[in-house]
Amino acid sequence: MKKYAQKILILVFISTMLVSCNKQNKEYLLGEWILLTKPVKELDYHWYFKEDKVYIMATDGNDNEIPTGELDTCNYGPYVLKNGVLSIALTEEYCRQMVYAGDWDIQVISESFLTIRRETENGSQWYEFEKAQSK
């Protein structure tokens, strides 16, 4: 009986830790992130995470408009963060040569740095972000 109680306590502890880590990761994720590994060096790329939506932006993200140097929203919609996987539930489109939809494995997440990875037909794709400073 004692071993059974110990196993239950261990399972409760592990479950609590996983929930706490997921909550902390969600808190870290919220806000604006600047993509450091830019597909086009001259452009800026930002991902902005709110409670239940992500906004994907790029400098002059709309190819059909005259360039202004301002950030345009390429797409936005729901995302889910669970067990170290960031799932962006948007159709696969390009935003100035950046792709964003799908399941991304979180490699590093902290208050100021985010690295995500996903596997594609062409191999691994890595994005590194820095948290935007509040103005």
Secondary structure, DSSP 8 states (H G I E B T S, - for coil): -HHHHHHHHHHHHHHHHHHHHHHHHHHHHSEEEEESS-SSTTS-EEEEE-SSEEEEEEET--TTS---SSEEEEEEEEEEEETTEEEE-S---EETTEE--EEEEEEEE-SSEEEEEEEETTEEEEEEEEE----
